[in-house]
Amino acid sequence: MTPRALGTIVLLLLSNVFMTWAWYGHLKKAAWSIPVAVLISWLIALPEYALQVPANRLGHFQHGGPFTAPQLKVLQEAITLVVFAGFSTLVLKERLRVTDAVAFALIFAGVAVAMLGRKP
C-alpha cells in the first residue's frame, strides 16, 4: 500500500469518527431538544470536513493519489461501516444483528469490485 493510500485511509477513518459521533451520538442525549442536537452535531461534524476534504484530495488520482472518485466514495462507505459498527456496539450498546453483518458484507463486496477498476 502506498503512503498516499494509507494517508487517505487514515484521514477517512478519523473523519468518520467525527461524523458518526455527530450523526448518532445525540441518541444518548434524550434530554436534548432537536435544535440543540442539530447545533451540537453540526459543531462535531465541522472537523469531519477538515479531514474528509484532504483525504479526498490526497487520494484522488488527479492529485497524485491512487483512487478514482467512485473508489474514494465506496472506500469511505466501507470505513463508515467499520466505525459505525464499533460505535453502535460500544457507545449505543446495540449489537449488530446477523442481517446487519450480511448487509455490511455485501457493501464490502462492492468495495472489492470498485477497487478492481483503475490501477495507480
Secondary structure by P-SEA (a helix, b strand, c coil): ccaaaaaaaaaaaaaaaaaaaaaccccccccccaaaaaaaaaaaaaaaaacaaaaaaaccccccccccaaaaaaaaaaaaaaaaaaaacccccccccaaaaaaaaaaaaaaaaaaccccc
